[in-house]
């Protein structure tokens, strides 16, 4: 499966959202519950309610969680379809590709790439 420019953009956005440990912890927690409010998430993860709210806002904007009002509280639920599609997108990075053979590695000026680290260190800049 070839990674396209569109896929790269999606991957970059996905990694940006998931690069924050607290967001990953929130996703992990929501996997175990049907839905939770901000207070419940904050208490279980031992982080402030305002931090949880900010992370949930980003996760909601990117489609990782959905929300519904229940009286005074807003409850958040994991969007499992988004998690599944994101997992499939990440798997594309793990696909093995053939390596380039040294005789196939030629730059624009028809010069061969450096074959050893010593050659790389001796290049003039």
ABEGO torsion letter per residue (X at the ends): XBBBAAAAAAAAAAAAAAABAAAAAAAAAAAABABBBAAAAAAAAGBBAAAAAAAAAAAAAAGABBBBBBEABBBBBBBAAAAAAAAAAAAAAABBBBBBBAAABBBAAGBBBBABAAAAAABBX
